[in-house]
């Protein structure tokens, strides 16, 4: 079995760039607007002085003392609360993604995931199944769902938060697409029902958080539940024509953990790849932003 261990970053992207990192922060441009946000992995020094960051940024996220994930945006220059950017690649994928300032430092987009949007689009285009069924779990604002739909898949998009499912629908419509199936549900409960019903998918995308809650307060802890979830995913993934893409953001996880999880739960793994996703700032510093494992029979 041929296996690749990779470190992947997105290629040139007109509407996005990572300008600088350091001091537990990152400075990024999304379209016409530059944001300064917390980044726990940027433990090194900034390359530019703090005064330059303040001069460039349209907004800075000031986190709460007792909760680094929550806080508020400090507006340094005039900019809209909501805006959009475009993403395209050489294979013909074209997305329009809607962004917004939220109280949890996120803006509705993880730009390092562009390498996986490319992978999904190219993989689904090669599928021997005319309209492969794809399930996206913990799907957030749905860029991966929209990329899969653009490639011709029959997509089921699931997230436990109704507001981000609505955000995902907006991304689909803005990208000129239609027909994604939307589900507001607990991921574990949903796939258990799908297994009982005998439903089969040709593709599964998993992007689980370290911690989370379902719509009825169901508890999710990555370390405790990801193994069980992958067991069930193995039951509902087509044994012949299939792909799987797993992303994990836990700071304590390596891609070797993902490799062990996949290989112990799936009898056969075709064309596996695993490693780190990262972004590189203008000064050459590489910011790690999660691990991935993916395989495909296509």
N, C-alpha and C positions, 0 to 999 in steps of 0.2 A: 504494500500500500504506500503510494507516494504521498508525502506530507510536506507542507510548507509552513514554516514559522516566519511570520511577516511583521513588519512595522509599517503601517499604512497611513498616509495622509492624503487629503484631497488635492487634486491638481489645481491649476490656475482657475480662479473664480472671480469674475468681474465684480460681483456684488458683495464679496466678503474678503476680509483679510484680518489676520492676527497681527497687530502692530507691535506690541511689546508685552512681556510677562515679567512677573517678579513681585516680591513683597506681598505674596499671597493674593495677587490680583492679576487681571488680564485686561488689555486694552484692545478692543476689536472694532472694526468698521463693518456695519451692515447697511449696504446701499450708501446713502448719503450721510449716515449718522454714525457717530463714534461713541461707544459705551465703555465705561470702566466698571468691572464687576469683580467680586471676590472669586478667588481660585485657590483652593486649599493645597494643591500640588505645586504651585509656583513658589517654592520655598527659597529661591535664589533672589539676588538683587535685580531691580529694574535696570534696563540699559539706558533709558532716558530719565532725566530728572523729574521729580514729582511735579514741578511747575509746568513742564511740557505736557505731561498727562492732563493736567487741569486745563491747559490751554486748548488741547485738541478735543477733549471729550465734550459731547453734548449733554451727557447725563452720567451720574455716578451712583452706584447702588451702595447705600450705607446700611450695613447689616446691624441687627440688634445685638446687644452684648451677650445675651443668654441664648440666642438662636442664630447661628451664622447663616442659616438658609432663609431667614425672614428679615425684612427691613423695609426701607423705602428708597425711592429714587430721588436724588438731588438733581434738579434741572440746572445745568450750567450754561446751556445755550437753548434757543428756541428749537423745538422739534415736536412732531406729533406723537401722541400716545400710541397710535396704531400706524403701521406702514407695511410695505411689502418689498420683497426682493425676488429676483429671478435666479434660477439655476438651470444650466443646460450642460450637456456633454456631447462628445463627438459621435456617440451612437444614436442620437436623436431624442434623448430624454429632455423635456422642457417642463419645468415646474415654476409656478408662482406661489410663493409662500408668504403668509401673513404673519406679521410680528407685532408684539405689544409688550409694554413694560408691565411686569407682574410684581406682586409683593413677595415673591420667592426667588428673586434675582433672575429667573429664567425669562426668555422672551419668545418661547414657542419654537425654538430651533436649536439643534445640536449640530453645528457645521461639520464636525469630524465625521458624521454619519454619511456624508456625501459619497464616500468610497463604497458604502454599502448600498446606497441608492443605485449607483452604477452597477454594482454586482447583481442586484435584484433585477434591474431592467435587462441586462445582458443575459442573465440566466433564464429568465422567463421567456425571452424571445427565442431561446434555443429549445424550449420544451417540446417534446413530441406530442403532448396533450394540447389540443387546440385552444382550450380556455382553462388552464389549470386553476384549481381552487387553492387559494392562499389565505391563511389565517394569520393575522397580526395581533399578537397579545401584548398588553401593556403599551398600546400603540400611540399614546400621547397625542400630539397634534397631526400625526398622520403622513409625514413626508414619505415614509417607506410605503405606506398604503397607496398613496397617490402614484409613486413610482411603479409599483406593481400593477396598478390599474392601467397606467399608461402603456405598459408592456403587453397588455391584453389579458391579464388575470381576472378571475372572478374572486373579488377580495372581500373578506369579512374582517372588519376593523373592530377591536374590542378594547375598551378602557373603562375603568370604574368611575371616572369623573365626567359627568354630563357636559360640563362647560368645554373640556378639551375635545370631546367628540364633536360638538358644534363647531369648534375651531377647525377641526379636521375636515368637516364638510365644506367649510369656507375655502380651505386650501384646494380641495378637489374641484370645486366650482371655479375658483380663480384660475386653475390650470386647464380649464376647458374640458373637464371630464365629468362623468356621471356613473351611477350604478354601484357604488361601494355599499356593502351592507354594514350598518352601524349597530353596535351592541354596547350598551352600558351595563356591565356585569362584572362579577368577580371572575378572574381568569381561571382559577383552579376549579371552581364550580362549573364553569362553562365547558372546559375540556373534559371533565368527568362525564357530563351529560352527553357530549359528542361521542365519547367512547362507548357509552351504554347504547346509544342510537346506532352505532356502527358507521358513523360519518367519517369520510376519509378526505384528507387534503394532500395536494401535491407539494405544497410549500407551507412552512411554518416559520414565522418571525417572532422571536422573543427578545424583549428589551426590558427585563424586570428591574425595578428599583431595589436598593438595599433594604428599604422598609417601605411599607405602604398599607393602605386600607381599601377594602372593597366598598361597594356602594351601601352595603348594610353593616359596615364596620368590621368586615372580615379582616383578620390580621395577616399580613404578608411579611415574612422575614426570609431574605434570600438564602442565607446559609442553611436554614432549617427546611425549606420547602422546594428549592430548585431541583433537587434530585428526584423527588416524587413527581414534580411537574414534567420533567423530561421522560420519565417512565410512561406517563400517560400520553405525551406527545408521540412517543414511539408507536403507541397503539393506533393513533389516528393519522399517521403519516403514511402515504402510499409506499408499499414495500418495493416498488419498481421505479416509477417515475416520480422523483422527489428532490426537494432541497430543504435545508434548514439553516437558519441564520440566528445565532445567539449572541447578544451583547450583554456585558455585565460591567457595572461601574464601581463595585465595591473596591475600596482602596486596598483591602487585604488580599484580593484575588489575583492570581496570575493566570495566563492562558493555559498553563498546564493543568489547572483545576478544571477549566472548561473541557480540555481534551479528555481527562479522566471521566468526567460526567457523561460526555457524549459516547465515548467508546464502551462504557459499561452499560449503557441503556439502549444502544442501537446495535443490532447484530452486524450490520454492514455499513461502513461509512465510505462514500465515494468522493474522491477528489477533495480531501480535507485540507483546510487552511485554518491556521489560528495565529494569534499574536496580539499586538497592541495597535490601537488607533491613536494618532497624535496630530497635533497642529504645530507648525513651525512659525515663530515670529520673524519679524524683519531683521532681527539680529542673529538669527540662526539657532536660537534656543528652542528645544523640542519639548512641548507640553503634552504629557501622556493623558489620555482622556478615556480610558476604558479598554477592555479586552473583548475579543470576538472569537467565535468559532463558527465556521460555515462549511457545509459540504453539499454536493449536488451530483446527481446521476446524469444530468443533462450534458 
